[in-house]
């Protein structure tokens, strides 16, 4: 019998799985485990959004949708971006509805990448961008930002532009960041934009956490170089709609036309009733998101205080719902080993920093997208574990 897997695309053998999800599945089998792993809101989708989806189904909005997205949702996206962020996109030609931001990013990278092209991926960052580039046939180059406050600085970006020259096709920006919670100011974005402005380099901007920006202003490459920016956003995090799988891309019309080709042949369209629910989410304003944000801030502040008291050196998260913490000297410095020790001995599950690329080794990511009672119990367990480990040194 022929082993056909040997004859598939060779690059796929080098593409990793999402270790964050692999580990989360492992710890789910441990009785009584408290999980700070997956970045999924513990809130339910707001009732008015669910009601809009149900009403849409009852009205038989269950047939094929327009492949670029419903007119109503694209208009709602355009109106929201203009009102909240001062970004102006033509809903007919510059907005494309996607199967979540994950598909949107994959579509964007696939559409811009030719063999040999380099995409710069500042790390630590969520683990989809590097594999997407590999699958697209390009070369991902991770940029370690651990020495620059987990931010891509102009000097660091220029260093890589000088090194790779015309081969650089794109730079990934995740703002606010997963896993660090760090957010760029617009002034910082402007300085970075100046280095690629007028060059054939795309800014691939994942802004899925833009609504979860607690301490800073909204900032984006789209404000400075919209002609070079592919902006991706969605509803999973801010509206607790992870299971609905709905997002969108924004880009200049001619770029969107080519993004559409990749998207259309991969997924055809997005369910109409899901788009109707997302439209309702935007039209209702940000009352629901503000309520969730207030809870996230309380959780962030509590977890940050507890971790700091235990000896963890933490980044000060400005957005998203993660704390990125440097492992104290009295604990195992191998983050991949430590997460299994914590899960099995302390019954606390966190994510290894090295899962997020260069610069993440020796760190742990804590998600506070879970209830305060769970956070308090998890921090108590972790504190007891740390006290015991310190006593053994």
Buried (B, 14 or more C-beta within 10 A) or exposed (E): EEEEEEEEEEEEEEEEEBBBEEBBEBBEEEEEBBBBBBBBBBBEBBEBBBEBBEBBBEEEBEEEBBBBBBEBBBBBBBEBBEEBBEBEBEBEBBBBBBBBBBBBBBBBBBBBBEEEBBBBBBBBBBBBBBBBBBBBBBBBBBBBBBEBEBBBBBEBBEEBBEEBEEBBBBBBBBBBBBBBBBBBBBEBBBBBBEBBBEEEBBBBBBBBBBBBBBEBEBBBBBBBBBEBBBBBBBBBBBBBBBEBBBBBBBBBEEBBBEBBEBBBEEBEBBBBBBBBBBBBBBBBEBEBBEEBBEBBBEBBEBBBEBBEEBBBEBBEBBBBBBBBBBBBEBBBEBBBEBBBBBBEEBBBBBBBBBBBBBBBBBBBBBBBBBEBEBBBBBBBBBBEBBEEBBEEE
